[in-house]
Amino acid sequence: MSAPDAEDVRSWLPAVCRELGLTVDDLDANFFDAGGTSLTAVKLIARAEDTYGEDVLTPEDLFAAATLEDVAKSIEHNRQAVGSTNP
């Protein structure tokens, strides 16, 4: 199964957040303001790794992100960076 493309990150992320019990309507939401906790953050990072591969989302990325849009950008950036280091 291949990982979703960049556009799908933007639909995948709010859907996963809602599955984790957060109140999220769009990518303008802040993860923690929407009800995210450190435990939910660990679950989101694990889901991102399961979907997109290792090292695509770090706790630092999540805590630094003002919105889920920023989280999506981090995932996309990190996917490209990890992909560029693979032979």
DOFI-221249 format. One record per residue: residue number from 1; x, y, z of N, C-alpha, C, O, CB in turn; residue in three letters. Coordinates in pm, whole numbers, plus 32768, in hexadecimal, padded with zeros to 4 digits. Glycine has a CB too. Example, Ala and Ser with C-alpha at 12.3 -4.5 7.8 and 13.67 -1.06 7.14 Angstrom:
residues 2
(lumnu 1,(8527,7DC7,830C),(84CE,7E3E,830C),(8528,7EB6,830C),(8590,7EB4,834E),(846B,7E41,8389),ALA)
(lumnu 2,(8505,7F1F,82C4),(8557,7F96,82CA),(850A,8003,8313),(853D,8072,8324),(8580,7FC4,823C),SER)
END
This chain:
residues 87
(lumnu 1,(8055,7F8B,8000),(8000,8000,8000),(8059,807B,8000),(80B3,8087,8053),(7FA0,8000,807A),MET)
(lumnu 2,(8041,80D6,7FA5),(8094,814E,7F9D),(805D,81BC,7FF6),(7FE5,81C0,8013),(809E,817F,7F0C),SER)
(lumnu 3,(80B6,8213,8023),(808E,8282,8078),(8040,82E9,8026),(805A,82FC,7FB0),(810A,82C4,80BA),ALA)
(lumnu 4,(7FDF,832B,8066),(7F93,8391,8021),(7FEC,8403,7FF1),(8056,841C,802B),(7F25,83C7,807B),PRO)
(lumnu 5,(7FC1,8449,7F88),(800F,84BA,7F56),(7FF6,8536,7FAB),(7FAB,8532,800C),(7FEE,84D7,7EC3),ASP)
(lumnu 6,(8037,85A4,7F86),(8032,861F,7FD6),(7FA4,8650,7FEC),(7F83,867A,805B),(8084,868C,7F93),ALA)
(lumnu 7,(7F4F,864D,7F85),(7EC5,867A,7F97),(7E7D,8624,7FFD),(7E2C,8655,804C),(7E79,8678,7F12),GLU)
(lumnu 8,(7E9B,85A2,7FFB),(7E58,8549,8058),(7E82,8562,80E8),(7E36,8544,8144),(7E74,84BB,8032),ASP)
(lumnu 9,(7EFA,8598,80FE),(7F25,85B9,8187),(7EC1,861A,81C4),(7E9F,8610,8239),(7FB5,85F6,8188),VAL)
(lumnu 10,(7E92,8678,8173),(7E37,86DE,81A4),(7DAA,86A9,81C1),(7D60,86E7,820E),(7E2E,874E,8140),ARG)
(lumnu 11,(7D84,863A,8186),(7D04,85FD,81AA),(7D18,8590,8214),(7CC0,8579,8267),(7CC0,85C2,812D),SER)
(lumnu 12,(7D8C,854D,8210),(7DAA,84E4,8270),(7DB6,851C,82FE),(7D81,84E1,835C),(7E2B,849C,8249),TRP)
(lumnu 13,(7DFA,858B,830C),(7E1A,85C1,8391),(7D9E,85E5,83E3),(7D93,85B6,8454),(7E71,863C,8382),LEU)
(lumnu 14,(7D40,8636,83B0),(7CC8,8652,8400),(7C77,85D4,841E),(7C3F,85C7,848B),(7C70,86B7,83B8),PRO)
(lumnu 15,(7C70,8578,83BF),(7C24,84FC,83D4),(7C61,84AB,8447),(7C18,8479,849D),(7C21,84A8,8353),ALA)
(lumnu 16,(7CE5,849F,8449),(7D27,8454,84B4),(7D13,849C,8539),(7CFB,845B,859F),(7DBE,8443,8496),VAL)
(lumnu 17,(7D1E,851F,8539),(7D09,856B,85B6),(7C7C,8553,85EB),(7C6A,8541,8664),(7D20,8602,859E),CYS)
(lumnu 18,(7C18,8553,8593),(7B8F,8537,85C0),(7B84,84A9,85F7),(7B41,8493,865C),(7B2B,854B,854C),ARG)
(lumnu 19,(7BC6,8448,85B6),(7BC6,83BF,85E8),(7C03,83B7,8674),(7BDB,8363,86C5),(7C12,8363,8589),GLU)
(lumnu 20,(7C62,840E,868F),(7CA4,8411,8712),(7C54,8460,8779),(7C7F,846F,87EB),(7D2F,844C,8706),LEU)
(lumnu 21,(7BDE,8493,8751),(7B85,84D7,87AE),(7B93,856D,87B3),(7B5B,85AD,880D),(7B9A,84A2,8833),GLY)
(lumnu 22,(7BDC,85A8,8756),(7BED,8639,8755),(7B7B,867C,8709),(7B40,8640,86AF),(7C74,865F,8717),LEU)
(lumnu 23,(7B5F,86F7,872E),(7AFB,8746,86E9),(7B40,8795,867B),(7B76,8801,8693),(7AAF,87A5,874B),THR)
(lumnu 24,(7B3F,875D,8602),(7B88,8798,8592),(7B2C,879E,8519),(7AF2,8739,84F1),(7C09,8747,8572),VAL)
(lumnu 25,(7B20,8815,84DF),(7AD1,8824,8465),(7B2A,8839,83EB),(7B05,8811,837C),(7A72,8898,8473),ASP)
(lumnu 26,(7B9E,8876,83FF),(7BF5,8895,838D),(7C85,88A4,83BC),(7CA4,888D,8431),(7BC7,8915,8345),ASP)
(lumnu 27,(7CDA,88CB,8362),(7D69,88D6,8381),(7D8E,8956,83CA),(7E02,896A,83ED),(7DB8,88CD,8303),LEU)
(lumnu 28,(7D2C,89AE,83E3),(7D48,8A28,842F),(7D49,8A0E,84C5),(7D6F,8A65,8514),(7CE2,8A93,840D),ASP)
(lumnu 29,(7D1E,8996,84ED),(7D16,8975,857B),(7DA1,8961,85B6),(7DFD,8933,8572),(7CC1,88F7,8590),ALA)
(lumnu 30,(7DAF,8985,8634),(7E28,8968,867F),(7E14,88E2,86C3),(7DAC,88C9,8702),(7E48,89D9,86E8),ASN)
(lumnu 31,(7E77,888B,86B7),(7E6D,8803,86ED),(7E48,8803,8781),(7DEE,87BA,87AA),(7EF1,87BA,86D9),PHE)
(lumnu 32,(7E8A,8854,87D0),(7E74,8853,8860),(7DF4,889D,8887),(7DB1,8876,88E6),(7EEA,8890,88A8),PHE)
(lumnu 33,(7DD3,8908,8840),(7D55,894E,885A),(7CDD,88F6,8838),(7C71,8905,8871),(7D4E,89D1,880A),ASP)
(lumnu 34,(7CF0,889A,87D9),(7C84,8840,87B0),(7C74,87CA,8811),(7C20,8773,87FB),(7C9F,880C,8723),ALA)
(lumnu 35,(7CC5,87C8,887B),(7CB9,8760,88DF),(7D2D,86FE,88E2),(7D2A,869C,892D),(7C3D,8715,88C9),GLY)
(lumnu 36,(7D94,8718,8892),(7E08,86C1,888F),(7E56,86C5,8911),(7E61,872E,8951),(7E63,86E7,881C),GLY)
(lumnu 37,(7E89,8654,8937),(7EDC,8646,89B0),(7F5F,8604,8987),(7F72,85E0,8913),(7E92,85F3,8A20),THR)
(lumnu 38,(7FB8,85F4,89E6),(8036,85B1,89C6),(801D,8521,899A),(8063,84EF,8943),(8096,85B5,8A3E),SER)
(lumnu 39,(7FBB,84DE,89D5),(7F9B,8455,89AD),(7F62,8453,8920),(7F85,83FC,88D0),(7F37,8416,8A10),LEU)
(lumnu 40,(7F0A,84B1,8901),(7ED2,84B9,887A),(7F40,84DA,8815),(7F3E,84A8,87A5),(7E62,8523,8875),THR)
(lumnu 41,(7F9F,852C,883E),(800F,854E,87E5),(8060,84D1,87C3),(8086,84BE,874F),(806B,85B8,8827),ALA)
(lumnu 42,(807A,847C,8825),(80C4,8401,880D),(8075,83A8,87AD),(80AF,836A,8754),(80E0,83B6,8892),VAL)
(lumnu 43,(7FF3,83A1,87BE),(7F9F,834F,8765),(7FA1,8387,86D7),(7FA8,833B,8677),(7F0F,8348,879A),LYS)
(lumnu 44,(7F9A,840B,86C9),(7F9D,8449,8645),(8023,8430,8600),(8027,8411,8589),(7F82,84DF,8650),LEU)
(lumnu 45,(808F,843C,864B),(8115,8423,8613),(811F,8391,85E6),(8158,8375,857C),(8183,8443,867C),ILE)
(lumnu 46,(80EA,8335,8635),(80ED,82A7,860F),(809B,828F,8591),(80C5,8243,853A),(80B8,8250,8682),ALA)
(lumnu 47,(8026,82CE,8587),(7FD3,82BF,850E),(801C,82F7,8494),(8018,82BC,8428),(7F4B,8306,8521),ARG)
(lumnu 48,(805E,836A,84A6),(80A8,83A6,8436),(8117,8349,8408),(812D,8339,8390),(80E3,842F,845E),ALA)
(lumnu 49,(815C,830B,8466),(81C7,82AE,8442),(818E,8233,83FC),(81CA,8202,839C),(8215,8284,84BF),GLU)
(lumnu 50,(811D,8200,842C),(80DE,818C,83EC),(80B4,81AC,835D),(80BB,8156,8305),(8064,815E,843D),ASP)
(lumnu 51,(8088,8227,8347),(8054,824E,82C4),(80C1,827D,8265),(80C2,8257,81F0),(7FEE,82BB,82D4),THR)
(lumnu 52,(811D,82D0,8297),(817E,8313,8241),(820E,82E4,8253),(8264,8305,8201),(8178,83A6,8259),TYR)
(lumnu 53,(822A,829A,82BB),(82B2,826B,82D4),(82EE,82AE,834E),(82B9,8310,8383),(8309,8283,825B),GLY)
(lumnu 54,(835F,8278,8378),(83A0,82AB,83F1),(83D4,833A,83DE),(83F5,8364,836F),(8413,8250,8418),GLU)
(lumnu 55,(83D9,8381,844B),(8415,8407,8452),(83CB,8471,8401),(8406,84D7,83DF),(84A2,8400,8424),ASP)
(lumnu 56,(834A,845B,83E2),(8301,84C1,8397),(82C1,8529,83F2),(829E,8596,83C5),(8297,8481,8341),VAL)
(lumnu 57,(82B1,8508,8471),(8279,8567,84D0),(82BB,854F,8557),(82B6,84E0,858D),(81DD,855A,84DA),LEU)
(lumnu 58,(82F8,85B7,858D),(8339,85AD,860F),(82E8,85F9,8677),(8295,864D,8653),(83CB,85E3,8609),THR)
(lumnu 59,(82FE,85DC,86F6),(82BB,862B,875D),(82DB,86C1,874F),(8284,8716,8765),(82E4,85FA,87E8),PRO)
(lumnu 60,(8356,86DF,872A),(837D,876C,8718),(832A,87AF,86AB),(82FF,8821,86BA),(8412,8775,86F5),GLU)
(lumnu 61,(8314,8766,863B),(82C1,879B,85CF),(8235,87BB,8602),(81FD,8825,85E5),(82B9,8737,855B),ASP)
(lumnu 62,(81FD,875E,864D),(8173,876E,867C),(8167,87E0,86DF),(8108,882F,86D7),(8142,86EC,86BB),LEU)
(lumnu 63,(81C3,87EB,873C),(81BD,8856,879F),(81D8,88DE,8761),(81A4,8943,8791),(8220,883B,880F),PHE)
(lumnu 64,(8229,88E4,86F8),(8249,8963,86B8),(81DC,8993,8658),(81D7,8A09,8636),(82CC,8957,866D),ALA)
(lumnu 65,(8185,8939,862E),(811F,895A,85CA),(80AF,89AD,8608),(8077,8989,866F),(80E5,88DB,858C),ALA)
(lumnu 66,(808F,8A1B,85C7),(801F,8A6E,85F4),(7F9A,8A33,85C9),(7F36,8A40,860F),(802D,8AFD,85BF),ALA)
(lumnu 67,(7F98,89F1,8555),(7F1C,89B8,851F),(7F38,892E,84E5),(7FAB,8906,84D5),(7EDF,8A16,84B3),THR)
(lumnu 68,(7ECE,88E7,84C6),(7EDE,8866,8484),(7F19,8877,83F8),(7F5B,881C,83C5),(7E58,881D,847B),LEU)
(lumnu 69,(7F02,88EA,83BA),(7F43,8907,8339),(7FDB,8902,834A),(8021,88CC,82F4),(7F16,8993,8302),GLU)
(lumnu 70,(800C,893A,83B8),(809C,8935,83D3),(80CC,88A6,83EB),(813A,8881,83C3),(80BE,898D,844C),ASP)
(lumnu 71,(8078,8856,842C),(809A,87C9,8441),(80A3,8781,83BA),(8100,8734,83A2),(8031,8783,849D),VAL)
(lumnu 72,(8042,879C,8362),(8043,875F,82DC),(80C1,8787,8290),(80FE,8734,824D),(7FC5,878A,828D),ALA)
(lumnu 73,(80E6,8806,8299),(8160,8833,8256),(81DB,87EC,828D),(8236,87CA,8242),(8170,88CB,8265),LYS)
(lumnu 74,(81DE,87D6,8310),(824F,878E,834D),(8255,8700,8319),(82C1,86CE,82F9),(8242,878E,83E6),SER)
(lumnu 75,(81E2,86BD,8311),(81DF,8635,82DE),(8214,8631,824F),(8267,85DD,822C),(8150,85FB,82E4),ILE)
(lumnu 76,(81E2,868D,81FC),(820E,8691,8170),(82A3,86AE,8164),(82EA,866C,8118),(81BF,86FC,8123),GLU)
(lumnu 77,(82D3,870F,81B0),(8361,8731,81AD),(83B6,86BB,81DA),(8419,869A,8199),(837D,87AB,8206),HIS)
(lumnu 78,(8390,867D,8248),(83DD,860E,827F),(83D8,8593,8224),(8439,8549,821C),(83AA,85EB,830A),ASN)
(lumnu 79,(8367,857D,81E0),(8360,850F,8180),(83C5,8523,8110),(8408,84C5,80E7),(82D3,8502,8146),ARG)
(lumnu 80,(83CE,859D,80E0),(842C,85BB,8075),(84BC,85AE,80A6),(8512,857A,805F),(8413,8649,803E),GLN)
(lumnu 81,(84D6,85DE,811F),(855E,85D7,8156),(8588,8546,816C),(85F8,851F,814C),(8567,8626,81DA),ALA)
(lumnu 82,(852F,84F6,81A3),(854E,8469,81BB),(855F,8421,8136),(85B9,83CF,8127),(84DF,8424,8210),VAL)
(lumnu 83,(8509,8440,80D6),(8512,8401,8053),(8592,8424,800A),(85C7,83D2,7FC0),(849D,8429,7FFE),GLY)
(lumnu 84,(85C4,849D,801F),(863E,84C6,7FD9),(86BB,8487,8014),(8724,8489,7FD5),(864B,855D,7FDD),SER)
(lumnu 85,(86B2,844F,808D),(8726,840F,80CA),(872B,8379,80AD),(8790,8338,80C6),(8726,8425,815F),THR)
(lumnu 86,(86BC,8343,8077),(86BC,82B6,8055),(86FC,829F,7FCD),(86E0,82E9,7F6E),(862D,827F,8056),ASN)
(lumnu 87,(8752,8239,7FC3),(8794,821E,7F42),(8732,81ED,7EDA),(875A,81D1,7E68),(8802,81B8,7F54),PRO)
END
